[in-house]
Amino acid sequence: NITVLDGTAHFTGNHTIDVQTPDGQTLSYKGERIFINTGATPTIPDIPGLKSSPFLMNSTQAMEQPKLPRELVIIGGGYIGLEFANMFTSFGSHVTVLDHHQTLLPREDDDVAEMVIQNFKDNGVRFEVGVDIKAISKQDEQAAITFARADNRETTIFADKILVATGRKPATADLDLQNTDIKVAKNGAIVVDDLLHTSVPNVWVIGDVKGGPQFTYISLDDFRIIKDELFGNKERRVSDRLIVPTNVFIEPSLAQVGLTEKEAQKQGKDYLLFKMPAAVIPKAKVLKDTRGLLKVLVDPQTNLIIGATLYVQEAQEIINMIVLAMRAKLPYQMLRDQIYTHPTISEAFNDLFKQPVNGRL
């Protein structure tokens, strides 16, 4: 009993919507309840020649290419840029990453960031950091990208494709929210409260269009909050999401939750640091990828985990064990003393938690 319409929708009032269908029809609807879930769209920086370049592709278009670019330039060295650099390098492309920041992965601990970038370089990825892209043009069926380094020396490189990975913005531009009383932030995100209500009664927002962390599992939890309000116990809140893991799908995988060591030091927190190279894990040897390291921070007063960074194969899986221990307030010894199947990456917790590297228990 669900009517699905393919088309473009926009608001004409607080609870009225017009939909333009591909065959030219305009259909009008009034909803007692409205849920906005339009996601986010890639941002394209204002670089001369970029937006009109026939070689431009965004993160969505990059997954729909019929032909592998031999030379690929990625603008943006953040997590999305690194994921695509990893993917296209594994396919056989020669990848160059351009970023205007001097330091890549600034949120990560220095030892982790340096290892990640070095592994990329070992795989043939070229990095140009601290650069200012001056212009993009077409030359001999390739894109010519001219950029200046910190010393103002200009360089031109050539690519078959340019992938822009400079972030995404909430997709609200075409919703005509000015026809409603729905409040919108300066960045285009729809303003919501702790239950994902907008400023208009019976209009909710789900996913990236409200701003904040842009992850599939955040959108899923948004759904659970709304479902619980409408059909459940009315207990779930956005503010409950205090411990949320992240993962960068590179090789090896980079997963993180809670505080990094850098953040703990900045906050003046006392912590025990457990640290171990991935090379000693039997399963890493089985997978023939022993790169990476594991770092976990523990509160010395409570023995509770306050943060973890796992740069290792299958990190996207075992980070969830850390998250569960943090949410359940389990002491780190529970992970240390658990009996794990072998060979698995998770059994590394037996050895990781034996002794902190910054003091004795």
Buried (B, 14 or more C-beta within 10 A) or exposed (E): EEEEEEEEBEBBEBBBBBBBEEEEEEEEBEEEEBBBBBBBBBBBEEBEBBEEBEBBBBBEEBEEBEEEBEBBBBBBBBBBBBBBBBBBBEEEBBBBBBBBEEEBBEEBBEBBBEBBBEBBEEEEBBBBBBBBBBBBEEEEEBBBBBBBEEEEEEEEBBBBBBBBBBBBBBBBEEBBBEBBEBEBEEEBBBBBEEBBBBBBEEBBBBBBBBBBEBBEEBBEBBBEBBEBBEEEEEEBBBEEBEBEBBBBBBBBBBBBBBBBBBBBEEEEBEBBBBBBBBEEBEBBEEBEBBBBBBBBBBBBEEBBBBBBBBBBBBBBBBBEBBBEBBEEEBBBEBBBEBEBEEEBBBBBBBBBBEEBEEEEE
